[in-house]
Amino acid sequence: MKARVQIAAARGWAAILLGGLLACLSARASGRELLVVFSSGRPPFSFHDDKSGDTGIEVDLMRAALQRLGYSMKTAIAPNSRLLLAVAGGQADIASAVHEHGTDGKGVYYSDGFIEYHNIAIGKRERRLDIRSQRDLDGHSFAIWQHGWQDLGPAFQAAYQPDPSGRFRGNYHETASQENQCRMFWADRVELLIIDRTVFSWFRDKLAASLPTGAAVSYYDIFPQSTVFPAAFRDKALRDRFNQALRQLRRNGDYQRILARYRLGG
C-alpha cells in the first residue's frame, strides 16, 4: 500500500509538471513566460492555497524578480527531491530554493542566495531557560525539522548526528513537517523549538484556533549563520540577469517588504 501511494504521488507531481510545461510551450517559444517549480508544503515560503493557488514568499519574490526582466511565470509544485531533476531534465526553466546544490554544469546554473532561513531556538518565557550557546541545548528537549542535524553547522552536526545504529540523542526530536514541530512545542511535548523565525510566526498564527499559542516566548539566537539556498536555472544568461534583479530587489526594499507580508503573529 505504501509503495502504491508513493507511486501515485510521484505520478501526481510529474503530471503537474508536464501539464504546466505543455500549457506554456507556446509562450516559452516567444521567451516571455517561464515555468518555475517550487517545493511542496514549505509554508510560508512555498505552498498551495485553495484560494490563491501556488503562493508564498518564494513565489512572490521570484515573480517580482522575473517581472523586472520582462517575464511572466507559470508555477508548479514538486517535492524537494525533484526540484533539480525538473530543471536538469528540461521540465522546468527554474527551480526555486534548491536544498541540494553544487557547482554549475550539466545544464544547471545556480543563482546567488535567493532564500535565507535564520534559525533560532525558541522557548516559552515562563520556563526561564538559560540558553546562551548551542551547548546549552544539552539537557533540554527540542523539536527540529527532518534531517535538521546536518543544516546548522559542524558543531551542531557533531553533537546531534545519529549514531551508527541510526539513533538520536534523547533530547533531539525530528518531525516530518514544521507544523508538527510547532504543535509539539505548543502542546509542551518539548521545551524548545529550533526553527526559522518567519516559519514560527506563520504557524503560531495558523495554529491559534486549535492550540494555546498566546504564551510569551523567548528567542535564543545561538546559531552563527543563516542557511541560504539558491535557485537553479537551465539558462546561464538568464541566471546572470536574475542575480542582478535580485540585488535590485534587496537594494530598493522590495525583498524585505515581501518577507514582512508573511510574518504573522511573531
C-alpha positions as CSV (number, residue, x, y, z in Angstrom):
1,M,0.0,0.0,0.0
2,K,2.8,2.5,0.9
3,A,4.5,1.8,-2.3
4,R,1.3,2.4,-4.3
5,V,0.8,5.8,-2.5
6,Q,4.4,6.8,-3.3
7,I,4.0,5.8,-6.9
8,A,0.7,7.8,-7.1
9,A,2.4,10.8,-5.5
10,A,5.3,10.6,-8.0
11,R,2.9,10.4,-10.9
12,G,0.9,13.3,-9.5
13,W,3.8,15.7,-9.4
14,A,5.0,14.5,-12.7
15,A,1.6,15.1,-14.3
16,I,1.5,18.6,-12.8
17,L,4.9,19.5,-14.2
18,L,4.1,18.0,-17.6
19,G,0.7,19.8,-17.7
20,G,2.4,23.1,-16.8
21,L,5.1,22.5,-19.4
22,L,2.6,21.8,-22.1
23,A,0.4,24.8,-21.1
24,C,3.2,27.3,-21.6
25,L,5.1,25.8,-24.5
26,S,3.9,28.5,-27.0
27,A,4.6,31.3,-24.5
28,R,8.1,29.9,-23.8
29,A,8.7,29.8,-27.5
30,S,8.4,33.6,-27.6
31,G,10.6,33.8,-24.5
32,R,8.1,35.7,-22.3
33,E,6.8,33.0,-19.9
34,L,8.9,30.7,-17.7
35,L,7.9,27.6,-15.8
36,V,9.2,27.7,-12.3
37,V,9.0,24.7,-9.9
38,F,8.6,25.3,-6.1
39,S,8.9,22.9,-3.2
40,S,5.7,21.4,-1.8
41,G,4.5,22.0,1.7
42,R,7.0,24.6,2.9
43,P,4.8,27.4,4.2
44,P,5.1,30.3,4.3
45,F,8.0,30.1,1.8
46,S,6.1,28.0,-0.8
47,F,2.8,26.1,-0.6
48,H,-0.5,25.7,-2.4
49,D,-3.6,27.6,-1.2
50,D,-7.1,26.7,-2.4
51,K,-7.9,30.3,-2.9
52,S,-4.6,31.8,-4.0
53,G,-3.1,28.8,-5.8
54,D,0.7,28.4,-5.6
55,T,1.9,31.1,-3.2
56,G,4.4,32.1,-0.6
57,I,7.5,34.2,-0.1
58,E,9.5,32.4,-2.7
59,V,6.7,32.7,-5.3
60,D,6.2,36.4,-4.7
61,L,10.0,37.1,-4.8
62,M,10.5,35.0,-7.9
63,R,7.6,36.7,-9.7
64,A,8.9,40.2,-8.7
65,A,12.4,39.4,-10.0
66,L,11.2,37.9,-13.3
67,Q,8.9,40.8,-13.9
68,R,11.9,43.1,-13.7
69,L,13.4,41.1,-16.5
70,G,10.2,41.2,-18.6
71,Y,9.0,37.6,-17.9
72,S,5.7,36.2,-16.7
73,M,5.8,33.0,-14.6
74,K,3.9,29.7,-14.6
75,T,4.2,27.7,-11.4
76,A,4.4,24.0,-10.5
77,I,4.8,22.3,-7.1
78,A,7.0,19.3,-6.5
79,P,8.9,17.5,-3.7
80,N,12.3,18.9,-2.7
81,S,14.0,15.8,-4.2
82,R,12.5,16.6,-7.6
83,L,13.4,20.3,-8.0
84,L,16.8,19.9,-9.6
85,L,15.6,16.9,-11.7
86,A,12.9,19.1,-13.2
87,V,15.4,21.7,-14.4
88,A,18.1,19.2,-15.5
89,G,15.5,17.2,-17.3
90,G,14.1,20.2,-19.2
91,Q,10.7,20.0,-17.4
92,A,11.1,23.5,-15.9
93,D,13.1,26.6,-16.6
94,I,13.9,27.4,-12.9
95,A,13.7,25.6,-9.6
96,S,13.3,27.7,-6.5
97,A,15.4,27.4,-3.4
98,V,17.1,24.1,-4.1
99,H,18.5,22.4,-1.0
100,E,20.9,20.1,-2.7
101,H,23.2,22.1,-4.9
102,G,26.8,22.1,-6.2
103,T,28.7,23.8,-8.9
104,D,27.4,25.0,-12.3
105,G,27.3,22.4,-15.0
106,K,25.2,19.6,-16.7
107,G,22.5,22.1,-17.7
108,V,22.0,23.6,-14.3
109,Y,23.2,27.0,-13.2
110,Y,22.8,28.3,-9.6
111,S,21.9,31.8,-8.6
112,D,23.2,33.9,-5.7
113,G,21.5,33.2,-2.4
114,F,17.7,33.5,-3.1
115,I,16.0,32.4,0.1
116,E,17.5,32.6,3.6
117,Y,16.5,30.8,6.7
118,H,17.6,32.4,10.0
119,N,17.1,29.6,12.5
120,I,16.9,30.2,16.2
121,A,15.9,28.4,19.4
122,I,12.6,29.4,20.9
123,G,11.3,28.6,24.4
124,K,8.3,29.7,26.5
125,R,9.3,32.6,28.7
126,E,7.7,31.0,31.7
127,R,10.3,28.3,31.6
128,R,13.1,30.8,32.2
129,L,15.6,28.7,30.3
130,D,19.2,29.9,30.2
131,I,20.2,29.3,26.6
132,R,23.4,31.2,25.6
133,S,25.0,28.8,23.2
134,Q,24.4,25.5,21.4
135,R,26.0,23.7,24.3
136,D,23.1,24.9,26.5
137,L,20.7,22.7,24.5
138,D,22.1,19.7,26.4
139,G,19.5,18.5,28.9
140,H,16.6,20.3,27.2
141,S,14.3,18.6,24.8
142,F,13.8,20.3,21.4
143,A,12.0,19.7,18.1
144,I,13.6,20.3,14.7
145,W,12.8,19.7,11.1
146,Q,13.7,16.4,9.4
147,H,17.5,16.0,8.9
148,G,18.0,19.3,10.8
149,W,21.1,17.9,12.4
150,Q,23.0,18.4,9.1
151,D,21.9,22.0,8.4
152,L,23.2,24.1,11.4
153,G,27.0,23.8,11.1
154,P,29.7,21.3,12.0
155,A,29.4,21.8,15.8
156,F,25.7,21.0,15.8
157,Q,26.1,18.1,13.4
158,A,28.8,16.6,15.6
159,A,26.6,16.8,18.6
160,Y,23.3,15.6,17.1
161,Q,24.0,13.3,14.2
162,P,22.6,9.8,14.6
163,D,24.8,7.1,15.9
164,P,25.9,4.2,13.7
165,S,22.6,2.4,14.6
166,G,20.6,5.4,13.5
167,R,19.5,6.6,16.9
168,F,19.5,10.2,18.0
169,R,20.3,11.7,21.4
170,G,17.3,11.6,23.8
171,N,16.6,15.4,23.7
172,Y,16.6,15.6,19.9
173,H,13.2,15.2,18.1
174,E,12.8,15.3,14.4
175,T,9.4,15.9,12.8
176,A,8.1,15.2,9.2
177,S,6.7,18.7,8.9
178,Q,7.3,22.1,10.6
179,E,3.6,22.3,11.5
180,N,4.1,19.1,13.6
181,Q,7.2,20.7,15.1
182,C,5.2,23.7,16.2
183,R,2.4,21.5,17.6
184,M,4.9,19.7,19.7
185,F,6.1,22.9,21.2
186,W,2.7,24.5,22.0
187,A,1.5,21.2,23.4
188,D,4.5,21.2,25.8
189,R,5.9,17.9,24.4
190,V,9.3,19.7,24.0
191,E,10.9,22.6,25.8
192,L,12.4,24.3,22.8
193,L,11.9,24.7,19.1
194,I,14.7,25.2,16.6
195,I,13.1,26.9,13.6
196,D,13.2,29.9,11.3
197,R,11.5,32.8,13.0
198,T,9.3,33.6,10.0
199,V,8.1,29.9,9.9
200,F,7.5,30.1,13.6
201,S,5.3,33.2,13.4
202,W,3.4,31.8,10.5
203,F,2.4,28.6,12.3
204,R,1.8,30.5,15.6
205,D,-1.0,32.4,13.8
206,K,-2.3,29.4,11.9
207,L,-2.5,27.1,15.0
208,A,-4.1,29.7,17.3
209,A,-7.6,28.3,16.7
210,S,-6.6,24.8,18.0
211,L,-3.7,25.3,20.4
212,P,-2.9,27.9,23.1
213,T,-0.3,29.8,21.1
214,G,-0.5,33.1,23.0
215,A,2.2,32.4,25.7
216,A,5.1,34.8,25.7
217,V,8.3,33.3,24.2
218,S,12.0,34.0,24.4
219,Y,14.2,33.9,21.3
220,Y,17.7,32.5,21.6
221,D,20.0,33.5,18.6
222,I,22.6,30.8,19.1
223,F,23.4,29.7,15.5
224,P,26.3,31.7,13.9
225,Q,25.0,31.9,10.3
226,S,21.8,31.7,8.3
227,T,21.1,28.9,5.9
228,V,20.9,30.2,2.3
229,F,19.5,28.4,-0.8
230,P,19.9,29.4,-4.4
231,A,17.6,29.0,-7.3
232,A,18.6,26.7,-10.2
233,F,18.4,27.7,-13.9
234,R,18.7,25.9,-17.2
235,D,20.0,29.1,-18.9
236,K,23.2,30.7,-17.7
237,A,22.5,34.1,-19.2
238,L,19.0,34.2,-17.5
239,R,20.7,33.2,-14.2
240,D,23.1,36.1,-14.5
241,R,20.3,38.6,-15.2
242,F,18.2,37.2,-12.4
243,N,21.1,37.8,-10.0
244,Q,21.1,41.5,-11.0
245,A,17.3,41.7,-10.5
246,L,17.6,40.0,-7.1
247,R,20.2,42.6,-6.0
248,Q,17.9,45.4,-7.1
249,L,15.0,43.9,-5.0
250,R,17.2,43.9,-2.0
251,R,18.5,47.4,-2.5
252,N,15.1,49.0,-3.0
253,G,13.5,47.2,-0.1
254,D,11.0,45.1,-2.1
255,Y,12.7,41.9,-0.8
256,Q,12.1,42.8,2.8
257,R,8.5,44.1,2.1
258,I,7.6,40.7,0.6
259,L,9.1,38.9,3.5
260,A,7.2,41.1,6.0
261,R,3.8,40.2,4.5
262,Y,4.2,36.6,5.7
263,R,5.5,37.4,9.2
264,L,2.3,36.8,11.2
265,G,1.9,36.7,14.9
266,G,5.6,36.9,15.7
